[in-house]
Amino acid sequence: MNEYDLLVDRLQGRGVDVEQVVRRLKAQCIETPSWGYADSGTRFGVFPQAGAAVTIFEKLEDAAQVHRYTGIAPLVATHVLWDMADDPQAVRRHAESLGVRIGSVNPNCFQDREYWMGSITNRDPKVREKAVRHMWDSIALGEALGSTVLSLWFADGTDYPGQGDFRQRKRWAQECLRAVYDRMPASMRMLVEYKPFEPGFYHTDIADWGMACTFAKHCGDRALVLVDLGHHLHGANIEHIIAFLIDEGMLGGFHFNNRKYADDDLMVGSINPYELFLIYTELAKAEQAPGASLDVAYMVDQAFNTKKKIPGMIQTIEMIQGTYARALIVDWNAVDVAQAAGDVARAEAAYLEAFQTDVRPLLRRVRAEMGAAEQPLAAYLASGYQEKIERERGIRQGAGGLGQ
């Protein structure tokens, strides 16, 4: 027997429907961010790289490379202000010609000077109106680009006690979000992101999943919560949050990344791969439930300050794909039996058995059947594309993105 047959035999012995696992892996769809292909940095500065994309057209070309070698990254998120183009239809056509398409549209309500005291929570109604109009424009842009997701994150918050009135700011935010929601077409969903701190160090207006959920429910049934894995305080049980939001029908999407200290925007699974696995077990379990209708946008949001952009993104997709595969092979019958018997050790052992399984033979088979590279990163590095863009583009200013 070869590696693949040995793995299949082992999984079938545990009652795993391997064909169903394969179908789900082939249907997996991850969105990569346009800004992930551009220069990025920290509050201390931008770190330019040779070959980093500057225009939206270059970002789409780089994203197409990731999809070409992985087979499961056909969507590209756009960030309004960083990805503006005179002709949105030209952007859409260029994406489609490359075999990708536009995913979420992300308004920018945090970079303009007027927003330094807040955007949708600013005391000045003219500033709040500016933010709302920008989001309305983003909706129109999304329609032109074929997007069905409006992804919202706000830097609104305060640094000191007494700087603002919590309840008044909440009402202003609620009013603005509802005005944006009412402008969306029926085909579009609003995803509301949250963050406990930064840039506001005393309070953030949408500080946790409960607040995001409340704001979304005040808008309507097409407003949901977006979970950024780096936007949690240390010790937060993210998989519990995910399970709760799934059960409430309020989980709309993810921004995949990882953090060691705060919102580090490191590669997903690079610091705590077991946490990512536990998050995916909740998703996989919900997907496989009778009558399940889980509709979640899986999006990457990372800053490759030291890794090269495209190789780092391919590694990311491979990490997500492998983690999903391991979550799909959990022996849920064994978990149910152990839980019913109060056998904590056996219940945990069923999770660990899946987490510790080498699923690479399965992934190679899935990729080959999809026409992707069996070993995506190695295939990309051997293609010559990285050397080509580094030679032709060099280091340039104005790539846009984080830290600028």
C-alpha positions in Angstrom: 0.0 0.0 0.0 1.1 3.6 -0.7 0.8 6.5 1.8 -2.6 7.5 0.6 -4.1 4.0 0.7 -2.7 3.5 4.2 -4.2 6.7 5.4 -7.6 5.9 3.8 -7.6 2.5 5.4 -6.8 4.0 8.8 -9.5 6.7 8.5 -12.2 4.2 7.3 -11.3 2.0 10.3 -12.4 5.0 12.4 -15.7 5.4 10.6 -14.6 8.4 8.5 -16.4 8.9 5.2 -13.2 9.7 3.2 -15.2 10.6 0.0 -17.2 13.2 1.9 -13.9 14.6 3.3 -12.5 14.8 -0.2 -15.7 16.6 -1.5 -15.5 19.2 1.3 -11.8 19.8 0.7 -12.4 20.4 -3.0 -15.2 22.8 -2.2 -13.1 24.8 0.3 -12.8 28.5 -0.7 -10.4 31.0 0.9 -10.2 34.7 0.1 -6.8 36.4 0.1 -6.4 40.2 0.7 -5.1 42.5 -1.9 -3.1 44.3 0.7 -1.3 41.1 1.6 0.6 41.4 -1.7 1.6 45.0 -1.1 4.3 46.5 1.2 3.3 46.5 4.9 4.8 47.3 8.2 4.0 48.5 11.8 3.3 51.8 13.5 7.1 52.3 13.3 7.3 52.2 9.5 6.8 50.4 6.2 9.2 47.7 5.2 9.4 47.6 1.4 10.1 44.4 -0.5 11.3 43.9 -4.0 8.4 42.7 -6.2 5.7 43.9 -3.9 2.5 44.9 -5.8 1.5 48.5 -6.2 -1.6 48.6 -8.4 -4.8 46.5 -7.9 -3.9 44.8 -11.2 -0.6 43.6 -9.9 -2.2 42.5 -6.7 -4.7 40.4 -8.7 -1.9 38.9 -10.7 -0.1 37.8 -7.5 -3.3 36.5 -6.0 -3.9 34.5 -9.1 -0.5 32.7 -8.5 -1.7 31.7 -5.1 -4.9 30.3 -6.5 -3.1 28.6 -9.4 -0.8 26.5 -7.1 -3.3 25.9 -4.2 -6.6 25.6 -6.2 -8.7 27.0 -3.3 -8.1 30.7 -3.2 -10.2 32.2 -6.0 -11.4 35.3 -4.1 -9.5 38.5 -3.6 -10.5 41.1 -1.0 -10.2 44.8 -2.0 -9.6 47.7 0.3 -11.2 51.0 -0.8 -8.6 53.8 -0.9 -5.7 51.3 -1.2 -7.2 49.6 -4.3 -9.0 52.5 -6.1 -9.1 52.3 -9.9 -10.7 54.6 -12.5 -12.6 51.7 -14.1 -14.0 49.1 -11.7 -15.2 47.0 -14.7 -11.6 46.8 -15.9 -10.6 45.5 -12.5 -13.4 42.9 -12.6 -12.5 41.8 -16.1 -8.8 41.6 -15.2 -9.6 39.4 -12.2 -11.8 37.1 -14.3 -9.1 36.8 -17.0 -6.7 35.6 -14.3 -9.2 33.0 -13.0 -10.0 34.9 -9.8 -12.8 37.2 -8.7 -13.4 40.0 -6.3 -14.4 38.9 -2.8 -15.2 41.3 0.0 -15.0 45.1 -0.2 -13.4 46.8 2.8 -14.2 50.5 3.4 -11.5 52.6 5.1 -12.9 54.6 8.0 -9.7 55.0 9.9 -6.9 56.7 7.9 -8.3 60.2 7.2 -7.3 62.9 9.6 -11.0 63.7 10.3 -11.3 60.2 12.0 -8.7 60.7 14.7 -11.6 61.2 17.2 -13.8 58.6 15.6 -15.7 58.0 12.4 -19.2 56.6 13.1 -18.9 57.7 16.8 -17.5 61.1 16.2 -19.3 64.0 17.9 -19.2 66.0 14.6 -22.2 64.9 12.5 -20.3 65.9 9.4 -17.6 63.4 10.1 -20.2 60.7 10.8 -21.9 61.6 7.5 -18.5 61.4 5.7 -17.9 57.9 7.0 -21.4 56.8 6.0 -21.1 58.2 2.5 -17.8 56.5 2.1 -19.4 53.2 3.0 -22.3 53.9 0.6 -19.7 54.5 -2.1 -18.0 51.2 -1.2 -21.4 49.4 -1.6 -21.7 50.9 -5.1 -18.1 49.9 -5.9 -18.8 46.4 -4.6 -21.8 46.0 -6.9 -19.7 47.1 -9.8 -17.0 44.6 -8.9 -19.4 41.7 -8.3 -18.9 41.6 -4.5 -21.5 40.3 -2.1 -19.7 41.1 1.2 -19.2 44.5 2.9 -16.5 44.0 5.5 -16.4 46.7 8.3 -13.8 47.4 10.9 -13.6 50.7 12.8 -10.7 52.2 14.8 -13.2 54.2 16.9 -12.3 54.4 20.6 -10.8 56.6 23.2 -7.5 56.9 25.1 -8.6 58.4 28.4 -11.6 58.3 30.8 -14.0 61.1 30.1 -12.9 61.5 26.5 -16.3 60.4 25.2 -19.7 59.2 26.3 -20.0 55.4 25.9 -23.7 55.3 25.4 -23.9 58.2 23.1 -21.2 56.8 20.9 -23.0 53.5 20.8 -26.2 55.2 19.6 -24.3 57.1 16.9 -22.6 53.9 15.7 -25.9 52.1 15.6 -27.5 54.9 13.6 -24.7 54.9 11.1 -24.5 51.2 10.6 -28.2 51.0 10.0 -28.0 53.7 7.4 -25.3 51.7 5.6 -27.2 48.4 6.0 -30.3 50.0 4.5 -28.4 51.0 1.4 -27.1 47.5 0.6 -28.6 45.4 -2.1 -30.4 42.2 -1.2 -27.5 40.2 -2.5 -24.9 41.7 -0.1 -24.1 40.9 3.5 -22.5 43.2 6.1 -19.8 41.7 8.3 -19.0 43.6 11.5 -15.6 43.1 13.0 -14.5 43.8 16.6 -11.2 44.5 18.5 -10.6 45.0 22.2 -8.0 47.7 21.9 -5.7 49.6 19.5 -5.6 52.3 18.4 -7.8 53.3 21.3 -6.1 52.2 24.5 -8.9 53.0 27.0 -11.9 51.7 25.1 -12.9 50.6 21.7 -16.5 51.2 20.5 -16.9 47.7 19.1 -14.7 45.8 21.5 -15.8 42.2 21.5 -18.0 39.6 19.7 -21.0 40.5 21.9 -21.0 44.1 20.9 -20.5 43.3 17.2 -23.4 40.8 17.4 -25.6 43.4 19.0 -24.8 46.0 16.4 -25.5 43.5 13.7 -28.8 42.4 15.1 -29.9 46.0 15.2 -29.3 46.3 11.5 -31.0 43.2 10.1 -30.6 39.5 9.2 -27.9 40.2 6.5 -25.6 41.7 9.1 -23.3 39.2 10.9 -20.2 39.0 13.0 -16.6 38.9 11.5 -14.1 37.2 13.8 -10.5 38.2 13.4 -8.4 35.6 15.2 -5.9 38.2 16.4 -8.6 40.5 17.9 -8.9 38.8 21.3 -7.4 39.3 24.7 -5.0 36.6 25.9 -6.8 33.6 27.2 -9.9 34.1 25.1 -11.5 30.8 24.1 -12.1 31.6 20.4 -13.5 28.2 19.6 -16.2 28.7 22.3 -17.0 32.1 20.7 -17.3 30.5 17.3 -19.6 27.7 18.6 -21.8 30.4 20.3 -22.0 32.5 17.2 -22.8 29.5 15.0 -25.6 28.5 17.3 -27.0 32.0 17.2 -26.8 32.1 13.4 -24.5 35.1 13.7 -21.2 33.9 12.4 -20.5 35.7 9.1 -16.8 35.4 8.4 -13.2 35.2 9.5 -10.0 37.1 9.2 -7.4 34.4 9.5 -4.1 35.3 11.2 -2.3 34.5 14.5 -0.9 36.5 17.4 1.7 36.0 20.0 1.3 39.2 22.0 -1.5 41.3 20.5 -2.8 41.9 17.0 0.4 40.8 15.4 -1.1 39.7 12.1 1.3 36.7 12.0 0.6 33.7 9.7 -2.4 31.7 10.8 -1.5 28.7 12.8 2.2 29.8 13.1 1.9 30.3 16.9 -0.9 28.2 18.0 -1.9 25.5 15.5 -3.9 23.5 18.0 -6.2 26.6 18.6 -6.8 26.8 14.9 -7.7 23.1 14.8 -10.1 23.5 17.6 -11.8 26.4 15.9 -12.1 24.3 12.7 -13.6 21.4 14.6 -16.5 23.6 15.6 -16.9 24.6 11.9 -16.6 21.1 10.6 -19.1 19.8 13.1 -21.6 22.4 12.2 -21.1 21.8 8.5 -21.8 18.1 8.9 -24.9 18.5 11.1 -28.3 17.4 9.5 -29.8 20.3 7.6 -26.8 22.5 8.1 -26.7 25.7 6.1 -23.5 27.3 7.3 -22.4 30.2 5.1 -19.1 31.6 6.3 -16.6 33.9 4.4 -13.1 32.6 5.1 -10.7 35.5 4.6 -7.0 36.0 5.3 -5.8 39.2 6.9 -2.1 39.1 7.5 1.0 41.3 7.1 4.0 39.7 5.6 6.6 42.1 6.9 9.6 39.7 6.7 8.3 36.8 4.6 7.9 37.3 0.9 4.3 38.0 0.0 3.3 35.2 -2.3 5.2 32.4 -0.6 3.8 33.5 2.7 0.3 33.5 1.3 0.7 30.0 -0.2 2.0 28.7 3.2 -1.1 30.3 4.8 -3.5 28.5 2.4 -1.7 25.2 3.0 -2.0 25.7 6.8 -5.8 26.4 6.5 -6.3 23.5 4.1 -4.4 21.0 6.3 -6.2 22.2 9.5 -9.6 21.8 7.8 -8.7 18.3 6.7 -7.8 17.3 10.2 -11.0 18.8 11.6 -13.0 16.8 9.0 -11.6 13.5 10.2 -12.5 13.8 13.9 -14.3 10.6 15.0 -17.5 12.2 16.3 -19.0 8.9 17.2 -16.1 8.3 19.6 -16.5 11.8 21.0 -20.2 11.3 21.6 -19.7 7.9 23.3 -17.0 9.3 25.5 -19.0 12.4 26.5 -22.0 10.3 27.3 -19.9 8.1 29.6 -18.2 11.1 31.2 -14.9 9.8 29.9 -12.9 13.0 29.5 -9.6 11.4 28.5 -11.2 9.4 25.6 -13.1 12.4 24.4 -9.9 14.5 24.2 -8.0 11.6 22.7 -10.4 11.6 19.7 -9.5 15.2 19.1 -5.8 14.6 19.4 -6.0 11.5 17.1 -7.3 13.7 14.3 -4.9 16.7 15.1 -1.9 14.4 15.1 -2.8 12.6 11.8 -0.5 13.3 8.8 -3.1 14.4 6.2 -0.5 15.3 3.5 -1.1 12.2 1.4 -4.8 13.1 1.3 -4.1 16.7 0.4 -1.7 15.8 -2.4 -4.4 13.5 -3.9 -7.1 16.2 -3.6 -4.8 18.9 -5.2 -3.8 16.5 -8.1 -7.5 15.8 -8.8 -8.2 19.6 -8.8 -5.4 20.3 -11.2 -3.4 22.2 -8.5 0.2 21.6 -7.4 0.6 18.6 -5.1 3.2 20.7 -3.2 2.1 24.3 -3.8 5.0 26.2 -2.2 7.7 24.2 -3.9 6.0 24.4 -7.3 5.6 28.2 -7.0 9.3 28.7 -6.0 10.4 26.6 -9.0 8.2 28.6 -11.4 10.4 31.6 -11.6 7.6 34.1 -11.0 9.1 35.4 -7.8 12.4 36.2 -9.4 10.5 37.8 -12.4 8.5 40.3 -10.3 11.5 41.1 -8.1 13.5 41.9 -11.2 10.8 43.8 -13.1 9.2 45.7 -10.2 12.1 46.2 -7.8 11.4 48.2 -4.7 8.9 51.0 -5.2 6.9 53.5 -3.1 3.1 53.6 -2.9 2.3 49.9 -2.7 -0.4 50.8 -0.1 -1.5 48.8 2.8 -0.8 48.3 6.5 1.5 50.7 8.2 1.1 53.4 5.6 
